[in-house]
Amino acid sequence: MKPRQRVIVMALVFLSLFYQGVRWKLGSSEVGNKPEIRSSKIAVEASEPITEERHCHLVHVNTAGMAELQTLPGIGPVFAERIIIERRERPFLEKRDLLRVAGIGEKRLAQIIDLICLYPEGNE
């Protein structure tokens, strides 16, 4: 690969990771104090910050941003966008209301039902 192509590929990889909300931390490993790079996913979208007034540590499907919704198992960018679109039309009042979202069935709902809440609209 030519140097210019390598730079372009590295820039695209960096931008992709940045867009997905990955933050790189420089830490030291336990063996020989050599630096190692660890990544941790950020669960906060800049346009929809999580506030301190949250009543639980679950994902609030009526207020969560794209990145936070994607922390749920089986929920990627497509399903996160569908959830946001659906809740704009009509907020979720019960957890089973997520079945209104195209592609979310009983199986996927069972995977996430214990990880979500509907606060503040549902006042759980």
N, C-alpha and C positions, 0 to 999 in steps of 0.2 A: 504494500500500500504506500502510495506517495505521501510525503509529509503534509502536503496541503489537504489531502483526503483524510488523513489521520486527525488533523485539527478540526475539520468539519464534523467528523464522526464524534469526536470527543465533545464538541460544543453541543451537538444534538443530544448526546447522552446526558450531559449536564442539564440542559434545558428541560429534557423530559423528566429527570429526577426533581428538578426545581419545581416544575409544574405540578408534580404529584405530591409535593409537600415533604420531601425527604431532606432532613437536616443532617449534615455530617459533623461529627464530633471527633476531635483529636484527643485521644486518651493514651495512657501508657498501659502496656500489657504487663502481666504479672511476671513473665519470664524475661529477665534482663532489662526491664524498664524501657523496652523498645516501643516507640509510638505505634499505635494501631488506629485504624479508622473504623469507627462503628457508625451505623446509620440508625436513625430512629424516625419513625413516621410521625408527622405532625397531624393531629386530629382536628385542627382548627383552620377554617377557611377565613381569610382576611376580611372578606365582606360580611361574614356572619360570625362574630366572635362569641365564644362561650363565656357567659358571665358567671360571677361568683354566686349569684342568687339561685343557682340550680338546686333543686331539692334532692337529687339523687345522682349517681354516677352512671346512669344508663344513657343511652342515646335517645334524645328527645326528637322523635320523628316529625313533629309539627314545627320544629324550629332549627333542626340541625342543618349544617351546610353540606355541600357535596363531599368534602373530605371526611367529615365525621360519619356520614351515612355509609361511606365506603369501608369503614372499620368493621362493619357488620359482616358476618360470614355470608358469602354468596351474593353480596351487594357490591356491584362494580359501578363504574361511571354511568352506564346506561340505566340501571335500576335506580340509582341515586337521583338521576335527572327525572325519571318517571315519577318517583315519590314526590319530588319537589313540585312538579307540574300538577300532580293529582291533589296535593294538599292546598295548592293555591285556589283550585276550583272549589274544594270542600275539605276542610280540616278533618283529620282522623279523630273520631270520638271514641272508638274502641280499637283494640289491637287488630281484631279481625277485619277492620276496615281496610287494612293493607292489601287484602285480597282484591280490592278495586284496581290495584296497580297491575298493568299488563305484565304477565310473566311471573308474578308472585302468586304461588299456589300454596296449598296446605303444607307441602313439604318444606318449602323455603321459609314460610311463616314459622313453622315449628323450630327451625334453626335459630331464628332471631327473636322469638317472642319473649324470652326471658332477659334479653339484652336491651329492650326498648321500653320507653314510656311515652305518654302523650302530653305531658305537662307543657305549657300551662293550660291548653285548651281542654284536656281531659281531666285535669286536676286530680291526678292519681296520688 
